[in-house]
Amino acid sequence: MKKIFPALVLLSLICCKKEQQKETQAPAKKETAATTKPEVAKDAEYAEFKPETVQGLKIKGFDVNSAFSVEGHTVVSGTYEYPDGNITLPDTEKDWGKRLLLLNNKNEILYQSPGNGEAYLYEPHFYRNSENGNVIIVCQLAYEYFFGGDAFLLENGKIKYLGNLDIEPDNEEKGVTDILKIKESKDGISFTFEADSLVLKPGSEDIKIKNNGVKYLYDGQSLKLYQ
């Protein structure tokens, strides 16, 4: 019995060593990475909002019609003054009238839009992206009648002119900003209209059309009409 017991212990140790060698030699299993599907771009709506108005703002040589505090900046609508009734710089004979300004917190002008000539109204309306916080500004244009609006993008403290929405509802009592809906997706920023019928090129050609999914789309380069 004394000889058998050490033999059993030795046999057990040999078996354990073989098992350890098998574990060491066994190839590691490769973990297969889960296949991730590309995330589909989600439409983000721009909701209209009314920013805080800035009272008593004075800009030398500029007649302020309205001013608003937006994203730490001041957005101003108005015209440069005409001493003695003459057009003077920064207005020119081809660039004058009501326009949009962006000011910093020192009331220094960071941006000014082109002038709109004889337009009586240049009224800013504001829309905020529900996801990234960017702001679209649409300035309603009018003489005795509404005739579309200029669209701007306010992003990271900078304004970019997107283009002109040369369209109105077929209703003289409403302007384009009364029927406007704005969304952003992977295709760009779309401007659609809640009205059964529309007028293209209002005030010049007055083309009446049915609203069968009519939209303007800004694709990152230009603003185009689709009808």
URWO-V834754 format. One record per backbone hydrogen bond with DSSP energy under -1.0 kcal/mol. NH is the residue of the N-H (numbers start at 1). CO is the residue of the C=O. E is the energy in kcal/mol with one decimal. If there is no record, write none. Layout:
# URWO-V834754
nh->(NH & NH)
co->(CO & CO)
e->(E & E)
This chain:
# URWO-V834754
nh->(5 & 7 & 8 & 9 & 10 & 11 & 12 & 13 & 14 & 15 & 16 & 17 & 18 & 19 & 20 & 21 & 22 & 23 & 24 & 25 & 26 & 44 & 46 & 47 & 49 & 54 & 62 & 63 & 65 & 66 & 68 & 69 & 70 & 73 & 74 & 75 & 76 & 77 & 78 & 79 & 81 & 85 & 86 & 91 & 92 & 99 & 101 & 102 & 103 & 104 & 107 & 110 & 111 & 113 & 116 & 117 & 119 & 120 & 121 & 123 & 125 & 127 & 128 & 129 & 130 & 133 & 135 & 136 & 137 & 138 & 139 & 140 & 141 & 142 & 143 & 147 & 149 & 150 & 151 & 152 & 153 & 154 & 155 & 158 & 160 & 162 & 163 & 165 & 166 & 167 & 168 & 170 & 171 & 174 & 178 & 179 & 181 & 183 & 184 & 185 & 188 & 189 & 190 & 191 & 192 & 194 & 195 & 198 & 199 & 200 & 201 & 204 & 205 & 206 & 207 & 209 & 211 & 212 & 215 & 216 & 217 & 218 & 219 & 224 & 226)
co->(1 & 3 & 4 & 5 & 6 & 7 & 8 & 9 & 10 & 11 & 12 & 13 & 14 & 15 & 16 & 17 & 18 & 19 & 20 & 21 & 22 & 184 & 182 & 128 & 126 & 67 & 59 & 79 & 77 & 77 & 75 & 52 & 73 & 70 & 103 & 68 & 101 & 66 & 99 & 63 & 61 & 82 & 83 & 88 & 95 & 78 & 76 & 111 & 74 & 108 & 104 & 102 & 102 & 100 & 98 & 96 & 116 & 142 & 142 & 140 & 138 & 136 & 47 & 134 & 45 & 129 & 154 & 127 & 152 & 125 & 150 & 123 & 148 & 121 & 145 & 141 & 165 & 139 & 163 & 137 & 160 & 135 & 158 & 155 & 153 & 151 & 151 & 149 & 164 & 165 & 199 & 197 & 169 & 171 & 175 & 176 & 192 & 190 & 44 & 188 & 185 & 218 & 183 & 216 & 181 & 179 & 193 & 209 & 168 & 207 & 166 & 201 & 201 & 201 & 200 & 198 & 196 & 210 & 226 & 191 & 224 & 189 & 222 & 217 & 215)
e->(-1.9 & -1.1 & -2.0 & -2.0 & -2.2 & -2.3 & -2.2 & -2.0 & -1.9 & -2.0 & -2.1 & -2.0 & -1.8 & -2.1 & -2.1 & -1.9 & -2.1 & -2.1 & -2.1 & -2.4 & -1.7 & -2.6 & -2.6 & -2.5 & -2.2 & -2.4 & -2.4 & -3.8 & -2.8 & -1.8 & -2.4 & -3.0 & -2.8 & -2.1 & -1.9 & -2.8 & -2.5 & -2.8 & -1.9 & -1.9 & -2.4 & -2.2 & -1.9 & -1.7 & -2.0 & -2.6 & -2.9 & -2.3 & -2.8 & -1.9 & -2.1 & -3.4 & -1.3 & -2.6 & -1.1 & -3.2 & -1.9 & -2.0 & -1.9 & -2.0 & -1.5 & -2.2 & -2.7 & -3.2 & -2.2 & -1.1 & -2.3 & -3.1 & -2.4 & -2.4 & -2.6 & -2.7 & -3.0 & -1.2 & -2.8 & -2.0 & -1.5 & -1.7 & -3.0 & -2.6 & -2.9 & -3.7 & -2.8 & -1.5 & -2.2 & -2.7 & -1.4 & -3.6 & -1.1 & -1.9 & -1.7 & -1.6 & -2.2 & -1.9 & -1.6 & -1.2 & -2.4 & -2.1 & -2.3 & -2.5 & -1.1 & -2.4 & -2.9 & -3.1 & -2.8 & -2.9 & -1.5 & -2.7 & -3.2 & -3.3 & -2.1 & -1.7 & -2.1 & -2.2 & -2.4 & -2.6 & -3.0 & -1.6 & -2.6 & -2.2 & -2.7 & -3.1 & -1.7 & -2.3 & -3.3)
